Amino acid sequence: MLESLLQPNIDDMESLTTTTLAALELLFSGNPELWEIIAISFRVSGVAILVASPPALLVAFILAYYHFPGRRLLISLNSTLLSVPAVVVGLTLFILLSRQGPLGEWKLLFTQTAMVLGQIALAFPILVAMGHSALQACDRRAWETARTLGATPLRALITIMREARFGLMAALLAAFGRIIAEVGASMMLGGNILHYTRNIPTAIALESSKGEFAQGIALGLVLLILAFTLNAFLQHFQGKGQPA
Amino acid sequence: MTTPDQFQVHCLKKHYAKRQVLDDVVFSLQAGQTQLLSGDNGAGKTTLLRILAGLEKPDSLQIDLGTGVLNWRRVKKTLQHHALYLHQHPYMFDGTVNYNLGYAITAKLTKRERQQQIDEALEWADLQQLSYAPAKSLSGGEKQRVSLARAWLKRPSILLLDEPTSNLDQESRQRTLSLLETFKSDGTAMLLASHDPMHFPSLIDQHLHLDRGKLVRIDDQSLIESDQTHPNFRSTA
């Protein structure tokens, strides 16, 4: 009995190979439905990162460079938000955006905008935490040198961001990697509507539940390639940030 | 903004925790004059310089710029415009020496005018050979020269120097001194914190000593020499 469990099932192996080949065919044949889902994913997550980054990095800078009452509490709160599951973020925004919710009049539920909002909420604490670490690691003399050389606070801020660019780039990539692969918030806020709010993770969840593994694996491969590319970039940037 | 010939500092106080680092410090800086600031480690020399550069907030400070006494808040912006603080270990921005020098040029200039100013600064500090070198990889003496060249480009009224020759070899120290002489002859007021008064024999006009938060003026040159007996003064001969 135990032996039969440990023996690989030839039929299962064949099925996996066949499905993976079908997935690759789907991917490289330019299947419009598949590529539309990929495009929606990148568009939604790209917009979310673009919108979340400036305020998140500003908060990271303030936490790194200014000492004020409640600063440590804010850092702890942000760290707590890092571990909130995507589905909880989705549920919270769902309640806010639903027809009876306080923001129901905006009629954003089951739109790409709602998905963007959910992904902003997920990306924000990652950007703040990693941005804070990167900026805090930046030599304080950089800010002082910039200011004493006559830079305005804005120019000095841009200079500090430039000095800490490898760490900040790592923060952006990590946040993008997190939100493009999350399923909970996108499913609850977008509703997984074909041609509109169906992105890679929600499509994988749906196709898998239907037993259509080929498209799920194809999209999974896209996420894997994306994860590899982001990590390669991350290693590259982190390596550049190390002292020679 | 006009450049005043004299900066008078009054009521400068600063404390950390329960320690009064600067206690009602009074002194003045004159254009073209260099004052040496000595004191034990932790006496508050760096704090004093950083406050005068507008980088650190004092408990109280009044500065007279020749237009009447102003409080710290009103004068901070003016100080940041007039004074330039040089760290003991100068910070180099990530980039070439050219980039670092260009950073100090805040005026709106054409690319050509900008490069011309950078070239002049490179020549002034004898850094022509290093213009495209990564600034972070320079030696301590070269970094000091880049930092002085940045200051030269900004042309401050007050130059605040924190141990400018510490950890420099004899040649680098001489080069730094000759660059500082240029600032002096150009009319820059300098306040120079150092443990080694004998490093700057021709540069110093007045010697101030910080002791338990109080600033003591040591006008007499013989007193500067006798002060070498202080345990923190190292002989470089």
Interface residues (C-beta under 8 A of the other chain):
Chain A: D139 R141 A142 E144 T145 A146 R147 T148 L149 G150 A151 T159 R162 E163 A244
Chain B: R50 A53 G54 L55 Q80 H81 A83 L84 Y85 H87 H89 P90 Y91 F93 D94 Y103 A104 T106 S137 R150 K154
